[in-house]
Amino acid sequence: MRDYEVTRDGTVLTIVLGEELAVGNAPMLLEELAAYKDQGVERVVFDATRLTYLSSSGVRVIFYCKKYLSDNPEVVFMNCNKDVLDVLDLVGIRPHITFRGER
């Protein structure tokens, strides 16, 4: 199930997430993001306004963006809820991501 939308504006890649980023859609998103590898993406913005569930498959997408998409792009999470923030704290990636509009 494709529960996300990816758009590019110059060097910024925006990913509007649906209710979950998990095994049902994360591999598809990873495949789509691979097309942007080494294509000059400097910032990846995840709009997590609707996101309520993030699995390990979803965390893998975030790691991919930070480590492999380009040379250390800024990764930004917008409108993250507490449950998602807790998952990102648990896996230790939160210090490497910028957060805006936590809820």
N, CA and C atoms as a LAMMPS dump frame, in Angstrom:
ITEM: TIMESTEP
0
ITEM: NUMBER OF ATOMS
309
ITEM: BOX BOUNDS ff ff ff
-5.0000000000000000e+02 5.0000000000000000e+02
-5.0000000000000000e+02 5.0000000000000000e+02
-5.0000000000000000e+02 5.0000000000000000e+02
ITEM: ATOMS id mol type element x y z
1 1 1 N 0.844 -1.167 0
2 1 2 C 0 0 0
3 1 3 C 0.898 1.242 0
4 2 1 N 0.675 2.137 -0.903
5 2 2 C 1.477 3.365 -1.037
6 2 3 C 0.784 4.472 -0.255
7 3 1 N 1.211 4.657 0.986
8 3 2 C 0.594 5.632 1.883
9 3 3 C 1.546 6.801 2.125
10 4 1 N 2.056 7.397 1.044
11 4 2 C 2.993 8.508 1.126
12 4 3 C 3.027 9.208 -0.225
13 5 1 N 3.632 10.393 -0.23
14 5 2 C 3.816 11.128 -1.484
15 5 3 C 5.195 11.773 -1.45
16 6 1 N 5.964 11.599 -2.524
17 6 2 C 7.314 12.154 -2.618
18 6 3 C 7.324 13.238 -3.686
19 7 1 N 7.848 14.423 -3.329
20 7 2 C 8.006 15.498 -4.301
21 7 3 C 9.4 16.094 -4.13
22 8 1 N 9.891 16.693 -5.205
23 8 2 C 11.204 17.336 -5.161
24 8 3 C 11.073 18.773 -5.632
25 9 1 N 11.728 19.662 -4.895
26 9 2 C 11.796 21.067 -5.268
27 9 3 C 13.262 21.473 -5.15
28 10 1 N 13.977 21.494 -6.25
29 10 2 C 15.405 21.79 -6.231
30 10 3 C 16.178 20.733 -5.485
31 11 1 N 16.818 21.134 -4.392
32 11 2 C 17.625 20.192 -3.613
33 11 3 C 16.87 19.622 -2.411
34 12 1 N 15.578 19.924 -2.322
35 12 2 C 14.767 19.471 -1.181
36 12 3 C 13.798 18.39 -1.635
37 13 1 N 13.85 17.271 -0.942
38 13 2 C 12.932 16.164 -1.176
39 13 3 C 11.936 16.149 -0.024
40 14 1 N 10.65 16.204 -0.336
41 14 2 C 9.616 16.198 0.694
42 14 3 C 8.833 14.9 0.6
43 15 1 N 8.656 14.256 1.74
44 15 2 C 7.911 13.002 1.813
45 15 3 C 6.762 13.219 2.787
46 16 1 N 5.551 13.253 2.261
47 16 2 C 4.362 13.39 3.089
48 16 3 C 3.909 11.968 3.43
49 17 1 N 3.976 11.645 4.713
50 17 2 C 3.663 10.29 5.167
51 17 3 C 2.189 10.151 5.513
52 18 1 N 1.692 8.939 5.349
53 18 2 C 0.339 8.62 5.773
54 18 3 C 0.346 8.205 7.234
55 19 1 N -0.565 7.34 7.62
56 19 2 C -0.711 6.95 9.019
57 19 3 C 0.404 6.053 9.527
58 20 1 N 1.017 5.264 8.639
59 20 2 C 2.12 4.425 9.104
60 20 3 C 3.219 4.318 8.061
61 21 1 N 4.418 4.115 8.583
62 21 2 C 5.567 3.807 7.747
63 21 3 C 6.089 2.489 8.298
64 22 1 N 5.741 1.423 7.601
65 22 2 C 5.99 0.082 8.114
66 22 3 C 6.262 -0.868 6.952
67 23 1 N 6.247 -2.141 7.247
68 23 2 C 6.599 -3.155 6.253
69 23 3 C 5.685 -3.119 5.02
70 24 1 N 4.478 -2.604 5.159
71 24 2 C 3.547 -2.548 4.031
72 24 3 C 3.892 -1.504 2.987
73 25 1 N 4.633 -0.445 3.39
74 25 2 C 4.944 0.602 2.416
75 25 3 C 6.404 1.06 2.436
76 26 1 N 7.155 0.769 3.481
77 26 2 C 8.542 1.226 3.572
78 26 3 C 9.435 0.682 2.451
79 27 1 N 9.353 -0.603 2.089
80 27 2 C 10.199 -1.085 0.988
81 27 3 C 9.909 -0.367 -0.338
82 28 1 N 8.654 -0.055 -0.589
83 28 2 C 8.274 0.669 -1.798
84 28 3 C 8.859 2.085 -1.776
85 29 1 N 8.816 2.724 -0.61
86 29 2 C 9.375 4.062 -0.48
87 29 3 C 10.89 4.02 -0.66
88 30 1 N 11.556 3.032 -0.082
89 30 2 C 13.005 2.889 -0.269
90 30 3 C 13.35 2.763 -1.748
91 31 1 N 12.594 1.968 -2.457
92 31 2 C 12.826 1.782 -3.89
93 31 3 C 12.663 3.105 -4.643
94 32 1 N 11.649 3.86 -4.288
95 32 2 C 11.422 5.149 -4.928
96 32 3 C 12.543 6.14 -4.594
97 33 1 N 13.018 6.126 -3.352
98 33 2 C 14.084 7.037 -2.937
99 33 3 C 15.413 6.716 -3.619
100 34 1 N 15.627 5.463 -3.976
101 34 2 C 16.871 5.065 -4.641
102 34 3 C 17.087 5.852 -5.937
103 35 1 N 16.022 6.286 -6.576
104 35 2 C 16.133 7.078 -7.807
105 35 3 C 16.752 8.451 -7.541
106 36 1 N 16.722 8.906 -6.296
107 36 2 C 17.262 10.217 -5.939
108 36 3 C 18.693 10.142 -5.406
109 37 1 N 19.242 8.94 -5.304
110 37 2 C 20.599 8.769 -4.783
111 37 3 C 21.594 9.498 -5.691
112 38 1 N 22.466 10.271 -5.055
113 38 2 C 23.504 11.036 -5.763
114 38 3 C 22.924 12 -6.797
115 39 1 N 21.742 12.537 -6.519
116 39 2 C 21.091 13.482 -7.419
117 39 3 C 21.028 14.894 -6.822
118 40 1 N 21.901 15.187 -5.86
119 40 2 C 22.001 16.536 -5.319
120 40 3 C 20.98 16.904 -4.263
121 41 1 N 20.382 15.922 -3.616
122 41 2 C 19.428 16.199 -2.539
123 41 3 C 20.207 16.642 -1.303
124 42 1 N 19.898 17.838 -0.809
125 42 2 C 20.581 18.38 0.366
126 42 3 C 19.721 18.339 1.625
127 43 1 N 18.418 18.227 1.458
128 43 2 C 17.51 18.176 2.602
129 43 3 C 16.362 17.227 2.275
130 44 1 N 16.026 16.392 3.253
131 44 2 C 14.872 15.499 3.137
132 44 3 C 13.911 15.88 4.258
133 45 1 N 12.701 16.27 3.882
134 45 2 C 11.695 16.688 4.85
135 45 3 C 10.599 15.631 4.909
136 46 1 N 10.407 15.053 6.079
137 46 2 C 9.32 14.109 6.312
138 46 3 C 8.185 14.87 6.98
139 47 1 N 7.051 14.953 6.323
140 47 2 C 5.861 15.54 6.941
141 47 3 C 5.13 14.406 7.645
142 48 1 N 5.238 14.384 8.972
143 48 2 C 4.679 13.297 9.774
144 48 3 C 3.367 13.686 10.446
145 49 1 N 2.665 14.642 9.88
146 49 2 C 1.42 15.136 10.474
147 49 3 C 0.437 13.998 10.727
148 50 1 N 0.306 13.079 9.788
149 50 2 C -0.663 11.979 9.922
150 50 3 C -0.046 10.701 10.477
151 51 1 N 1.277 10.664 10.636
152 51 2 C 1.975 9.446 11.041
153 51 3 C 1.673 9.081 12.49
154 52 1 N 1.187 7.853 12.698
155 52 2 C 0.915 7.365 14.05
156 52 3 C 1.727 6.124 14.393
157 53 1 N 2.324 5.472 13.371
158 53 2 C 3.069 4.24 13.626
159 53 3 C 4.315 4.195 12.754
160 54 1 N 5.456 3.932 13.388
161 54 2 C 6.735 3.815 12.705
162 54 3 C 7.384 2.512 13.137
163 55 1 N 7.574 1.598 12.188
164 55 2 C 8.193 0.309 12.505
165 55 3 C 9.685 0.36 12.18
166 56 1 N 10.368 -0.752 12.426
167 56 2 C 11.793 -0.829 12.095
168 56 3 C 12.019 -0.656 10.593
169 57 1 N 11.076 -1.084 9.778
170 57 2 C 11.181 -0.87 8.333
171 57 3 C 11.136 0.611 8.004
172 58 1 N 10.325 1.352 8.72
173 58 2 C 10.256 2.793 8.534
174 58 3 C 11.511 3.492 8.999
175 59 1 N 12.08 3.019 10.1
176 59 2 C 13.334 3.583 10.598
177 59 3 C 14.437 3.37 9.568
178 60 1 N 14.411 2.237 8.889
179 60 2 C 15.401 1.955 7.843
180 60 3 C 15.343 3.006 6.732
181 61 1 N 14.149 3.484 6.406
182 61 2 C 13.993 4.539 5.394
183 61 3 C 14.719 5.804 5.84
184 62 1 N 14.583 6.156 7.106
185 62 2 C 15.219 7.359 7.638
186 62 3 C 16.744 7.208 7.595
187 63 1 N 17.243 6.053 8.034
188 63 2 C 18.679 5.801 7.984
189 63 3 C 19.193 5.875 6.543
190 64 1 N 18.435 5.32 5.61
191 64 2 C 18.831 5.358 4.203
192 64 3 C 18.986 6.809 3.741
193 65 1 N 18.016 7.635 4.064
194 65 2 C 18.076 9.043 3.654
195 65 3 C 19.3 9.733 4.236
196 66 1 N 19.579 9.479 5.486
197 66 2 C 20.684 10.152 6.17
198 66 3 C 22.043 9.655 5.682
199 67 1 N 22.15 8.37 5.422
200 67 2 C 23.457 7.792 5.135
201 67 3 C 23.754 7.592 3.654
202 68 1 N 22.756 7.258 2.846
203 68 2 C 23.041 6.837 1.479
204 68 3 C 22.472 7.729 0.381
205 69 1 N 21.502 8.548 0.698
206 69 2 C 20.842 9.331 -0.35
207 69 3 C 21.803 10.315 -0.999
208 70 1 N 22.578 11.002 -0.2
209 70 2 C 23.61 11.913 -0.702
210 70 3 C 24.623 12.114 0.41
211 71 1 N 25.486 13.087 0.265
212 71 2 C 26.542 13.319 1.232
213 71 3 C 26 14.021 2.479
214 72 1 N 25.468 13.226 3.403
215 72 2 C 24.965 13.703 4.689
216 72 3 C 23.918 14.817 4.574
217 73 1 N 22.792 14.541 3.939
218 73 2 C 21.759 15.575 3.836
219 73 3 C 21.116 15.848 5.195
220 74 1 N 20.55 17.036 5.334
221 74 2 C 19.779 17.344 6.527
222 74 3 C 18.464 16.572 6.431
223 75 1 N 18.092 15.901 7.502
224 75 2 C 16.815 15.197 7.562
225 75 3 C 15.951 15.922 8.592
226 76 1 N 14.76 16.335 8.158
227 76 2 C 13.856 17.113 8.992
228 76 3 C 12.543 16.347 9.149
229 77 1 N 12.059 16.259 10.379
230 77 2 C 10.734 15.69 10.639
231 77 3 C 9.823 16.818 11.085
232 78 1 N 8.704 16.96 10.406
233 78 2 C 7.716 17.987 10.724
234 78 3 C 6.513 17.342 11.407
235 79 1 N 6.045 17.951 12.481
236 79 2 C 4.782 17.569 13.133
237 79 3 C 4.764 16.121 13.614
238 80 1 N 5.81 15.728 14.326
239 80 2 C 5.939 14.364 14.839
240 80 3 C 5.174 14.208 16.151
241 81 1 N 4.466 13.106 16.307
242 81 2 C 3.799 12.879 17.582
243 81 3 C 4.737 12.179 18.567
244 82 1 N 4.333 12.115 19.828
245 82 2 C 5.184 11.584 20.888
246 82 3 C 5.56 10.121 20.666
247 83 1 N 4.646 9.296 20.185
248 83 2 C 4.949 7.878 19.975
249 83 3 C 6.057 7.694 18.943
250 84 1 N 6.002 8.461 17.871
251 84 2 C 7.034 8.38 16.838
252 84 3 C 8.36 8.904 17.393
253 85 1 N 8.316 9.998 18.152
254 85 2 C 9.532 10.528 18.773
255 85 3 C 10.168 9.499 19.708
256 86 1 N 9.339 8.775 20.446
257 86 2 C 9.852 7.741 21.346
258 86 3 C 10.595 6.651 20.58
259 87 1 N 10.061 6.244 19.438
260 87 2 C 10.723 5.231 18.605
261 87 3 C 12.074 5.761 18.119
262 88 1 N 12.101 7 17.66
263 88 2 C 13.347 7.582 17.161
264 88 3 C 14.378 7.75 18.273
265 89 1 N 13.914 8.027 19.494
266 89 2 C 14.815 8.07 20.65
267 89 3 C 15.374 6.679 20.934
268 90 1 N 14.507 5.692 20.895
269 90 2 C 14.89 4.316 21.21
270 90 3 C 15.987 3.795 20.288
271 91 1 N 15.905 4.123 19.01
272 91 2 C 16.907 3.631 18.054
273 91 3 C 18.127 4.547 17.962
274 92 1 N 18.091 5.694 18.652
275 92 2 C 19.249 6.565 18.731
276 92 3 C 19.474 7.49 17.554
277 93 1 N 18.492 7.655 16.706
278 93 2 C 18.673 8.517 15.537
279 93 3 C 18.218 9.954 15.798
280 94 1 N 17.47 10.176 16.829
281 94 2 C 16.905 11.508 17.069
282 94 3 C 17.955 12.632 17.091
283 95 1 N 19.149 12.44 17.666
284 95 2 C 20.129 13.531 17.654
285 95 3 C 20.617 13.914 16.245
286 96 1 N 20.386 13.076 15.277
287 96 2 C 20.872 13.303 13.92
288 96 3 C 19.806 13.884 12.992
289 97 1 N 18.644 14.19 13.551
290 97 2 C 17.514 14.684 12.777
291 97 3 C 17.064 16.018 13.367
292 98 1 N 16.586 16.9 12.502
293 98 2 C 15.999 18.161 12.946
294 98 3 C 14.501 17.963 13.089
295 99 1 N 13.932 18.479 14.177
296 99 2 C 12.497 18.352 14.404
297 99 3 C 11.852 19.729 14.441
298 100 1 N 10.705 19.833 13.808
299 100 2 C 9.932 21.078 13.825
300 100 3 C 8.467 20.732 14.062
301 101 1 N 7.835 21.49 14.917
302 101 2 C 6.398 21.314 15.14
303 101 3 C 6.037 20.028 15.838
304 102 1 N 6.81 19.648 16.866
305 102 2 C 6.48 18.422 17.616
306 102 3 C 5.105 18.571 18.23
307 103 1 N 4.384 17.453 18.286
308 103 2 C 3.049 17.494 18.882
309 103 3 C 2.86 16.342 19.833
